[in-house]
Amino acid sequence: MPKIRTSRLFSRLPDLDLSKATGKVVTGLNGHPDLADPPVKSVDLDLLKEDFDQWIIKADRGGALANAHKHASRATVVSAMNKDASYVDINCDEDLTILLSSGFEAVSTNRAQSVLNAPVIVGVVHGPQTGEMKLRVKGDPNRKAIQGRSKALGGEFGPVITFKNARDIVFDGMIAGTTYIMQLCGLGGSTGQSDWSEPVTKIAV
């Protein structure tokens, strides 16, 4: 296992941030003298990014089919990025300069970095719009972002949502009169992410 390695946190970024991260790798790998033969070429990764960008726009306009296409395109981009990241890990020869010039970020080698604690939810209230729940979260300087999940009482958790690091987290699309269970986890720290928080429960209005 190399001591210097690429960070894979791009897979947990919001859609637009993932697109930006992919663009940096497209630029970094294009004609790179030390990384000349990645499994997914720069030009091909750029085409995957363009497809993803188009589906982000279409999904933002609404529609289950467009949203499904966006998720499929995102998964393809993440898979391609993971392949190229593994290639960079092997071929950067423990040289941080080469790794960073590829467009990828590096896993922190700061030994003082600690395991990230699970987020502490200090309150949950109804949002200003119907079907919204607003969670108030205790701050943590080591946390880079927050992921959340929710489910109706007795149901299964839906897709994990990534939020930018903030103290106020808003879930929406909830059905009035239904009791929901919500949990959060933090991204960052020495392990990449925390455990899930203690669940909170509230009836949507």
N, C-alpha and C positions, 0 to 999 in steps of 0.2 A: 504493500500500500504506500503510495508516494506521500511524503511529508507535505509537499505543496500540491494542492489539488483545487479543482474548480468547485465553486459553490453551485449547488443545484436548487437554490431557493427560487430561481426563475420559474420553476414549475408551480409555485404557489402565488405568484404575482397576479394582480388583477389583469384583465385582458389587455388594456392599453399599455400597461407597464411591461407585460410579457412581450408585446410587439416591439417596444423600444429596446428591450434587452436583446431580442433577436436581431434587430437592426444593427446593434453594436457588433454582434458576432459576425454578421454578414460583412460589415466593413472591415473588421479585424482580420478575418480569414482570407479576404480577397487578396490574392497574390502574396500571402505571408511566406517569407523565405524559409522559415523553420517549420511551417505547418502546411506543407504543400499538397497533402493528399488526405484531407478529412473524409470520413465516410459519406457525409452529406456536403457536397460542394457549396461554396458560397453562393453561386448563381441559383442553385436548386433551393437552398435555404431561403433565399430572397423571394422565390416564387411561392414557397409555402407561406411566408410572411404576408405577401400580397393577398393570397387567398384568404388568410385569417383576417386581415384588415377589412376586406370586403364583407365578410360574414359578420364582423363586429358591427359594422354600419347597418346591415340588413336586420340583424337581430335587435338592434336598438330601436328599430321602427316597429317591432312587435311581430308576433307569430311564432307558434311552436316549431314549425318546420325550420325556419331560419335560425332559431335558437339551437336546434339539434345540429344543424350544419356547422354552426359556430363552435359548439363543443367538440365536434368531430375534427374540425380544422385545428382547433387548439391542441387536441391530443396529438395530432400529427406533428405540429410544430414542437411540442415538448419532447416527443420521441426523437425527432431529428436533433434537437439541441442536446439531449442526453448523449446521443451517439458521438456528436462532435466534442462534447465536454470530456468524454472518456478518452477520445483520441488525443486531446490536448493534455490530459493528465499524463498519458504515457509518453508523449513526444516533447513535452516542454523541458525534460531533463532536469527537473528540480529548479528551473530558472523562473523566478517569479516575473521577471520582465517579459519573458516570452508568453507566459500564461496570460498576463494582463493585456498584452498587445493583441491577443486573439479576440478580445472583446468580452471574454468571460470575466467574472469576478472570482476572487480566491476565497476559500474558506479561511476564516481568521485563525492565525497561529498564536494568538494572545492566550498564554496559559492562565492568565488571571481571569479570563472570561468564565463565568459560572453558568451552571444549569439554570435555565429560565424558569421562574416560578409560574404556575398556572395563573391566569388573570383572576382578579378578585372583582366580582360584580357587586357593586355597592348599592345598586338600585335599578328598578325597571319600572317605566311609566308608559302610558299610551302616547303615541306620537300625535302630531297635529292632524295627520291624515287618517282616514279609516283604514283599519288593518295594519297599522304601524305599531311596533314596540320599540322603545328607546331604552337601551341599557347604558347605565353609567358605570364606568370601569376605572379602578384605581390605576394610576400611572405607573410605568416601569421604564426607566431609562435604557435598559438592555433590550427592550422589545422593539422590533422593527415594524411589525404589522400584527394584525389580529385576524384570526379565522373564526367563523361562527357557524353553528348549525342549529336547526330547530325542528321540532316535530309536534304534531297534535298528540294529545294525551292518548296513549294506547297505540300510536302509530309508529312508523319508522322515520329516522332522521332523513331529511332531504339533502340536497347537494351542499357541500361546504362552501361558504362564501368568504372571500378574502376582503378585509377592510384595511384601509390605510390606518397607521397607528393613531388612534384617537381615543379619547375617553368616552365619547358618546357613540354608541353603535346602534344602528337602526335596522330592524328587520321589517319587511313590508309584505304585502300580499296575504296577510292572515285573515281568516274568516271570522267575522264577528260572532261572539257567543261560544267560540271554541277555545278550550284551554290548551296552551302551548308550553312546551318545555324547551329551554334555550341553554346552550353552552358555548363557551369561547375557549380558544387556545391561543397562545402567543407564538410569534415567529422570531427567532433569534437565539442568543445564548450559545453555549458550547455544543448543544445537541441539535440545534436547528429549530426546535420548537418545544413548547411546554406540554405538560399534560392538559387534558380538558378541565375546565373549571367545574366547580360545584354547579349543578343545574339550578336554574331559576324557573318558576312557573307563574303564568299570568293568563287571564282570560282576555282574548282580543275583543275590541269594540269597533 
